[in-house]
């Protein structure tokens, strides 16, 4: 079921949207190898080390994109989220700079309280922006829409990179 804005799209945009919506997963080769960097990202966020957060995010993006044979992006981690009457901006993918790699900007502090963003929220934003890049370079889409398929791809990356805790049956030690 397409999102409400679907009916406002042109016929060409609807074709792109539909193609995006049909893809629920992008398999990330050797995702487990990235888990130590994710642990380091958790620690860097907890310690409020913006430059270290940026460095780790760049390393993660480089490794993920290299494993998918996708051109690199440049990661910029900024301090306080911009906000207006509509809310706060969490991340931004900008593919438009001529002769430069696309940029992903991520903000690590909330606008109102200026608190460091929780890891899960920050990491999902990182993956969300990576998914925009993958739409162009893996799926070869001419645009990157927020479709149900897009959100499923983001979620699949999250679950590949974050090991699900082992489930224990009641009574197991």
DRENPA-3360 file (N, C-alpha, C; in nm, 2 decimals, always signed):
BEGIN
1 = XXXXXXXX = +0.09/-0.12/+0.00/+0.00/+0.00/+0.00/+0.09/+0.12/+0.00 ~ +0.09/+0.20/-0.11/+0.17/+0.32/-0.11/+0.13/+0.43/-0.01 ~ +0.23/+0.51/+0.03/+0.20/+0.62/+0.12/+0.11/+0.72/+0.05 ~ +0.05/+0.81/+0.13/-0.05/+0.91/+0.08/+0.01/+1.00/-0.03 ~ +0.13/+1.03/-0.03/+0.19/+1.12/-0.13/+0.20/+1.06/-0.26 ~ +0.18/+0.93/-0.27/+0.20/+0.86/-0.40/+0.11/+0.92/-0.51 ~ -0.02/+0.95/-0.47/-0.11/+1.00/-0.57/-0.07/+1.14/-0.63 ~ +0.02/+1.21/-0.57/+0.07/+1.34/-0.62/+0.19/+1.32/-0.71;
9 = XXXXXXXX = +0.24/+1.20/-0.72/+0.36/+1.17/-0.81/+0.32/+1.17/-0.96 ~ +0.42/+1.20/-1.04/+0.40/+1.18/-1.18/+0.41/+1.03/-1.22 ~ +0.37/+1.00/-1.34/+0.37/+0.86/-1.38/+0.52/+0.81/-1.37 ~ +0.61/+0.89/-1.41/+0.76/+0.84/-1.41/+0.80/+0.82/-1.26 ~ +0.76/+0.91/-1.17/+0.79/+0.90/-1.03/+0.73/+0.78/-0.97 ~ +0.60/+0.75/-1.01/+0.53/+0.63/-0.96/+0.61/+0.50/-1.00 ~ +0.67/+0.50/-1.12/+0.74/+0.38/-1.16/+0.86/+0.36/-1.07 ~ +0.93/+0.47/-1.04/+1.05/+0.47/-0.95/+1.00/+0.42/-0.81;
17 = XXXXXXXX = +0.89/+0.48/-0.76/+0.84/+0.45/-0.63/+0.81/+0.30/-0.62 ~ +0.74/+0.25/-0.72/+0.70/+0.11/-0.73/+0.82/+0.02/-0.73 ~ +0.92/+0.05/-0.81/+1.04/-0.03/-0.81/+1.11/-0.03/-0.67 ~ +1.11/+0.09/-0.60/+1.17/+0.09/-0.47/+1.09/+0.01/-0.37 ~ +0.96/+0.01/-0.39/+0.87/-0.05/-0.29/+0.88/-0.21/-0.30 ~ +0.92/-0.26/-0.42/+0.93/-0.40/-0.44/+1.06/-0.46/-0.37 ~ +1.16/-0.38/-0.33/+1.28/-0.44/-0.28/+1.28/-0.42/-0.12 ~ +1.28/-0.53/-0.05/+1.26/-0.52/+0.09/+1.40/-0.54/+0.16;
25 = XXXXXXXX = +1.50/-0.58/+0.09/+1.63/-0.62/+0.16/+1.75/-0.59/+0.07 ~ +1.85/-0.55/+0.13/+1.98/-0.55/+0.06/+2.08/-0.63/+0.15 ~ +2.13/-0.74/+0.10/+2.22/-0.82/+0.18/+2.35/-0.76/+0.19 ~ +2.40/-0.74/+0.31/+2.53/-0.68/+0.34/+2.63/-0.79/+0.37 ~ +2.73/-0.82/+0.27/+2.82/-0.92/+0.30/+2.91/-0.90/+0.42 ~ +2.92/-1.00/+0.50/+3.01/-1.00/+0.62/+2.97/-0.89/+0.72 ~ +2.84/-0.87/+0.74/+2.80/-0.77/+0.83/+2.86/-0.79/+0.97 ~ +2.88/-0.91/+1.01/+2.93/-0.94/+1.15/+3.07/-0.88/+1.17;
33 = XXXXXXXX = +3.14/-0.86/+1.07/+3.28/-0.80/+1.08/+3.27/-0.65/+1.12 ~ +3.16/-0.59/+1.11/+3.14/-0.45/+1.14/+3.10/-0.43/+1.28 ~ +3.06/-0.53/+1.35/+3.01/-0.52/+1.49/+3.11/-0.45/+1.58 ~ +3.24/-0.48/+1.58/+3.33/-0.40/+1.67/+3.33/-0.25/+1.65 ~ +3.31/-0.21/+1.52/+3.30/-0.06/+1.50/+3.17/-0.01/+1.56 ~ +3.07/-0.09/+1.55/+2.94/-0.05/+1.61/+2.95/-0.03/+1.76 ~ +3.02/-0.12/+1.83/+3.04/-0.11/+1.97/+3.12/+0.02/+2.00 ~ +3.22/+0.04/+1.92/+3.30/+0.17/+1.93/+3.21/+0.29/+1.91;
41 = XXXXXXXX = +3.12/+0.28/+1.82/+3.02/+0.40/+1.80/+2.94/+0.42/+1.92 ~ +2.89/+0.31/+1.98/+2.81/+0.33/+2.10/+2.89/+0.40/+2.21 ~ +3.01/+0.36/+2.23/+3.10/+0.42/+2.33/+3.13/+0.57/+2.29 ~ +3.16/+0.60/+2.17/+3.19/+0.73/+2.13/+3.07/+0.83/+2.15 ~ +2.95/+0.78/+2.12/+2.83/+0.86/+2.15/+2.81/+0.88/+2.30 ~ +2.83/+0.77/+2.38/+2.81/+0.78/+2.52/+2.91/+0.88/+2.58 ~ +3.03/+0.89/+2.52/+3.13/+0.98/+2.57/+3.13/+1.12/+2.50 ~ +3.03/+1.14/+2.41/+3.00/+1.27/+2.35/+3.13/+1.32/+2.27;
49 = XXXXXXXX = +3.19/+1.22/+2.19/+3.31/+1.26/+2.12/+3.27/+1.27/+1.97 ~ +3.23/+1.39/+1.93/+3.18/+1.41/+1.79/+3.27/+1.37/+1.68 ~ +3.40/+1.40/+1.70/+3.50/+1.37/+1.59/+3.52/+1.22/+1.58 ~ +3.52/+1.15/+1.70/+3.53/+1.01/+1.70/+3.41/+0.94/+1.64 ~ +3.29/+1.00/+1.67/+3.17/+0.95/+1.61/+3.17/+0.96/+1.46 ~ +3.22/+1.07/+1.41/+3.23/+1.10/+1.27/+3.33/+1.00/+1.20 ~ +3.44/+0.98/+1.27/+3.54/+0.89/+1.21/+3.49/+0.74/+1.21 ~ +3.42/+0.70/+1.31/+3.37/+0.56/+1.31/+3.26/+0.55/+1.21;
57 = XXXXXXXX = +3.17/+0.65/+1.20/+3.07/+0.64/+1.09/+3.13/+0.64/+0.95 ~ +3.23/+0.71/+0.93/+3.30/+0.71/+0.80/+3.36/+0.57/+0.77 ~ +3.42/+0.51/+0.87/+3.47/+0.38/+0.86/+3.36/+0.28/+0.83 ~ +3.25/+0.29/+0.90/+3.14/+0.20/+0.88/+3.08/+0.21/+0.74 ~ +3.06/+0.34/+0.70/+3.01/+0.36/+0.56/+3.11/+0.31/+0.46 ~ +3.23/+0.34/+0.47/+3.33/+0.29/+0.37/+3.33/+0.14/+0.36 ~ +3.33/+0.07/+0.48/+3.33/-0.08/+0.47/+3.20/-0.13/+0.41 ~ +3.08/-0.08/+0.45/+2.96/-0.12/+0.40/+2.95/-0.10/+0.24;
65 = XXXXXXXX = +2.99/+0.02/+0.20/+2.98/+0.05/+0.06/+3.08/-0.03/-0.02 ~ +3.20/-0.04/+0.03/+3.30/-0.12/-0.04/+3.25/-0.27/-0.06 ~ +3.19/-0.32/+0.04/+3.14/-0.46/+0.04/+3.03/-0.48/-0.07 ~ +2.96/-0.37/-0.10/+2.85/-0.37/-0.20/+2.90/-0.32/-0.33 ~ +3.03/-0.29/-0.34/+3.09/-0.23/-0.47/+3.01/-0.10/-0.51 ~ +3.00/-0.01/-0.41/+2.92/+0.11/-0.43/+3.02/+0.23/-0.41 ~ +3.01/+0.34/-0.48/+3.10/+0.45/-0.46/+3.08/+0.51/-0.32 ~ +3.19/+0.57/-0.27/+3.19/+0.62/-0.13/+3.10/+0.74/-0.11;
73 = XXXXXXXX = +3.07/+0.77/+0.02/+3.01/+0.89/+0.06/+3.10/+0.96/+0.16 ~ +3.08/+1.09/+0.18/+3.15/+1.16/+0.29/+3.05/+1.18/+0.40 ~ +3.10/+1.14/+0.52/+3.01/+1.16/+0.64/+3.05/+1.28/+0.72 ~ +2.96/+1.36/+0.76/+2.98/+1.48/+0.84/+2.89/+1.47/+0.96 ~ +2.95/+1.46/+1.08/+2.87/+1.45/+1.20/+2.87/+1.59/+1.26 ~ +2.76/+1.65/+1.28/+2.74/+1.79/+1.33/+2.68/+1.79/+1.47 ~ +2.69/+1.90/+1.53/+2.65/+1.91/+1.67/+2.50/+1.90/+1.69 ~ +2.43/+2.02/+1.70/+2.29/+2.03/+1.73/+2.20/+2.03/+1.61;
81 = XXXXXXXX = +2.10/+1.94/+1.62/+2.01/+1.93/+1.50/+1.94/+2.06/+1.47 ~ +1.93/+2.10/+1.34/+1.85/+2.21/+1.31/+1.71/+2.18/+1.33 ~ +1.63/+2.28/+1.36/+1.49/+2.26/+1.38/+1.41/+2.38/+1.34 ~ +1.28/+2.36/+1.31/+1.18/+2.46/+1.28/+1.05/+2.42/+1.34 ~ +0.94/+2.48/+1.29/+0.81/+2.45/+1.34/+0.77/+2.31/+1.31 ~ +0.83/+2.25/+1.20/+0.79/+2.12/+1.16/+0.87/+2.01/+1.24 ~ +0.97/+2.04/+1.31/+1.05/+1.94/+1.38/+1.20/+1.96/+1.37 ~ +1.27/+1.85/+1.40/+1.42/+1.85/+1.40/+1.46/+1.77/+1.28;
89 = XXXXXXXX = +1.57/+1.81/+1.22/+1.64/+1.74/+1.11/+1.74/+1.64/+1.17 ~ +1.72/+1.51/+1.14/+1.81/+1.41/+1.20/+1.93/+1.38/+1.11 ~ +1.90/+1.37/+0.98/+2.01/+1.34/+0.89/+1.97/+1.39/+0.75 ~ +2.07/+1.40/+0.66/+2.05/+1.46/+0.53/+2.15/+1.39/+0.43 ~ +2.09/+1.34/+0.32/+2.18/+1.28/+0.22/+2.18/+1.39/+0.10 ~ +2.30/+1.43/+0.06/+2.31/+1.53/-0.04/+2.40/+1.48/-0.15 ~ +2.34/+1.43/-0.27/+2.42/+1.38/-0.38/+2.45/+1.49/-0.48 ~ +2.43/+1.61/-0.45/+2.43/+1.72/-0.56/+2.56/+1.79/-0.58;
97 = XXXXXXXX = +2.66/+1.77/-0.49/+2.78/+1.85/-0.51/+2.86/+1.80/-0.63 ~ +2.88/+1.89/-0.73/+2.95/+1.85/-0.85/+3.10/+1.81/-0.82 ~ +3.14/+1.71/-0.88/+3.28/+1.66/-0.87/+3.32/+1.62/-0.72 ~ +3.22/+1.58/-0.65/+3.25/+1.54/-0.51/+3.16/+1.42/-0.47 ~ +3.21/+1.34/-0.38/+3.12/+1.23/-0.33/+3.00/+1.29/-0.26 ~ +2.89/+1.22/-0.27/+2.77/+1.26/-0.19/+2.80/+1.27/-0.04 ~ +2.73/+1.36/+0.02/+2.75/+1.38/+0.17/+2.63/+1.34/+0.25 ~ +2.66/+1.27/+0.36/+2.56/+1.24/+0.46/+2.60/+1.32/+0.58;
105 = XXXXXXXX = +2.50/+1.40/+0.62/+2.51/+1.48/+0.74/+2.43/+1.42/+0.85 ~ +2.48/+1.41/+0.97/+2.41/+1.35/+1.08/+2.43/+1.44/+1.20 ~ +2.33/+1.46/+1.28/+2.34/+1.55/+1.39/+2.33/+1.46/+1.52 ~ +2.42/+1.49/+1.61/+2.42/+1.40/+1.73/+2.37/+1.46/+1.86 ~ +2.31/+1.58/+1.85/+2.25/+1.64/+1.97/+2.11/+1.68/+1.93 ~ +2.02/+1.67/+2.03/+1.88/+1.71/+2.00/+1.87/+1.87/+2.01 ~ +1.78/+1.92/+1.94/+1.77/+2.07/+1.93/+1.72/+2.13/+2.06 ~ +1.62/+2.07/+2.12/+1.56/+2.13/+2.24/+1.66/+2.13/+2.36;
113 = XXXXXXXX = +1.70/+2.01/+2.40/+1.77/+1.98/+2.52/+1.92/+1.97/+2.49 ~ +1.96/+1.97/+2.37/+2.10/+1.95/+2.32/+2.17/+1.83/+2.39 ~ +2.09/+1.73/+2.41/+2.14/+1.60/+2.46/+2.19/+1.51/+2.34 ~ +2.29/+1.43/+2.37/+2.34/+1.34/+2.27/+2.23/+1.24/+2.24 ~ +2.21/+1.22/+2.11/+2.10/+1.13/+2.06/+2.13/+0.99/+2.11 ~ +2.03/+0.91/+2.14/+2.05/+0.77/+2.18/+2.11/+0.70/+2.06 ~ +2.19/+0.59/+2.09/+2.25/+0.52/+1.98/+2.16/+0.47/+1.88 ~ +2.05/+0.40/+1.92/+1.96/+0.34/+1.83/+1.90/+0.44/+1.73;
121 = XXXXXXXX = +1.86/+0.56/+1.78/+1.81/+0.66/+1.69/+1.92/+0.71/+1.60 ~ +2.03/+0.74/+1.65/+2.15/+0.79/+1.57/+2.18/+0.69/+1.46 ~ +2.19/+0.56/+1.50/+2.23/+0.45/+1.40/+2.13/+0.43/+1.29 ~ +2.00/+0.44/+1.33/+1.89/+0.42/+1.23/+1.90/+0.54/+1.13 ~ +1.93/+0.66/+1.18/+1.94/+0.77/+1.09/+2.05/+0.75/+1.00 ~ +2.17/+0.71/+1.05/+2.28/+0.67/+0.96/+2.24/+0.58/+0.85 ~ +2.18/+0.47/+0.89/+2.14/+0.37/+0.79/+2.03/+0.42/+0.69 ~ +1.95/+0.50/+0.74/+1.84/+0.57/+0.66/+1.91/+0.65/+0.54;
129 = XXXXXXXX = +2.01/+0.72/+0.58/+2.08/+0.81/+0.48/+2.17/+0.72/+0.39 ~ +2.23/+0.61/+0.44/+2.30/+0.52/+0.36/+2.20/+0.45/+0.26 ~ +2.08/+0.42/+0.30/+1.98/+0.36/+0.21/+1.95/+0.46/+0.09 ~ +1.95/+0.59/+0.11/+1.93/+0.68/+0.00/+2.04/+0.66/-0.10 ~ +2.16/+0.65/-0.06/+2.28/+0.63/-0.15/+2.26/+0.49/-0.22 ~ +2.22/+0.39/-0.15/+2.20/+0.26/-0.21/+2.09/+0.26/-0.31 ~ +1.99/+0.34/-0.29/+1.88/+0.35/-0.39/+1.94/+0.39/-0.53 ~ +2.03/+0.48/-0.52/+2.09/+0.53/-0.65/+2.19/+0.43/-0.71;
137 = XXXXXXXX = +2.27/+0.37/-0.62/+2.39/+0.30/-0.67/+2.37/+0.15/-0.67 ~ +2.28/+0.09/-0.59/+2.26/-0.05/-0.60/+2.13/-0.08/-0.68 ~ +2.02/-0.01/-0.64/+1.90/-0.03/-0.71/+1.89/+0.05/-0.84 ~ +1.98/+0.14/-0.86/+1.99/+0.22/-0.99/+1.86/+0.30/-1.01 ~ +1.80/+0.35/-0.90/+1.68/+0.43/-0.91/+1.72/+0.58/-0.94 ~ +1.63/+0.65/-1.02/+1.66/+0.79/-1.05/+1.62/+0.88/-0.94 ~ +1.55/+0.83/-0.84/+1.52/+0.91/-0.72/+1.51/+0.81/-0.60 ~ +1.50/+0.87/-0.48/+1.50/+0.79/-0.36/+1.38/+0.83/-0.28;
145 = XXXXXXXX = +1.27/+0.75/-0.29/+1.15/+0.78/-0.22/+1.14/+0.70/-0.09 ~ +1.07/+0.76/+0.01/+1.04/+0.69/+0.13/+0.92/+0.60/+0.11 ~ +0.95/+0.48/+0.07/+0.85/+0.38/+0.04/+0.85/+0.28/+0.16 ~ +0.75/+0.19/+0.16/+0.76/+0.08/+0.26/+0.88/-0.01/+0.23 ~ +0.91/-0.03/+0.11/+1.04/-0.11/+0.07/+1.16/-0.04/+0.13 ~ +1.17/+0.09/+0.11/+1.28/+0.17/+0.16/+1.30/+0.15/+0.31 ~ +1.19/+0.16/+0.39/+1.20/+0.14/+0.53/+1.23/-0.01/+0.57 ~ +1.19/-0.10/+0.49/+1.22/-0.24/+0.51/+1.37/-0.26/+0.49;
153 = XXXXXXXX = +1.43/-0.20/+0.38/+1.57/-0.21/+0.35/+1.65/-0.15/+0.47 ~ +1.61/-0.04/+0.52/+1.68/+0.02/+0.64/+1.67/-0.07/+0.75 ~ +1.56/-0.13/+0.78/+1.54/-0.22/+0.89/+1.63/-0.35/+0.87 ~ +1.63/-0.40/+0.75/+1.71/-0.52/+0.72/+1.86/-0.49/+0.75 ~ +1.91/-0.38/+0.71/+2.05/-0.34/+0.74/+2.07/-0.34/+0.89 ~ +1.98/-0.27/+0.96/+1.99/-0.26/+1.10/+2.00/-0.40/+1.17 ~ +1.91/-0.49/+1.13/+1.91/-0.63/+1.19/+2.04/-0.71/+1.14 ~ +2.09/-0.68/+1.03/+2.21/-0.75/+0.99/+2.33/-0.71/+1.07;
161 = XXXXXXXX = +2.33/-0.58/+1.10/+2.45/-0.52/+1.17/+2.44/-0.53/+1.32 ~ +2.32/-0.53/+1.38/+2.30/-0.54/+1.52/+2.25/-0.69/+1.55 ~ +2.34/-0.76/+1.61/+2.30/-0.90/+1.64/+2.18/-0.91/+1.73 ~ +2.09/-0.98/+1.69/+1.97/-1.00/+1.78/+2.01/-1.08/+1.90 ~ +1.97/-1.04/+2.02/+2.01/-1.12/+2.14/+1.95/-1.26/+2.13 ~ +2.03/-1.35/+2.19/+1.98/-1.49/+2.19/+1.85/-1.50/+2.27 ~ +1.76/-1.58/+2.22/+1.64/-1.60/+2.30/+1.66/-1.72/+2.38 ~ +1.62/-1.71/+2.51/+1.63/-1.82/+2.60/+1.49/-1.87/+2.63;
169 = XXXXX = +1.47/-2.00/+2.64/+1.34/-2.05/+2.68/+1.33/-2.04/+2.83 ~ +1.21/-2.02/+2.88/+1.19/-2.02/+3.02/+1.25/-2.14/+3.09 ~ +1.32/-2.12/+3.20/+1.38/-2.23/+3.27/+1.52/-2.26/+3.23 ~ +1.57/-2.20/+3.12/+1.71/-2.23/+3.07/+1.81/-2.15/+3.16 ~ +1.92/-2.21/+3.18/+2.03/-2.13/+3.26/+2.13/-2.07/+3.16;
% end
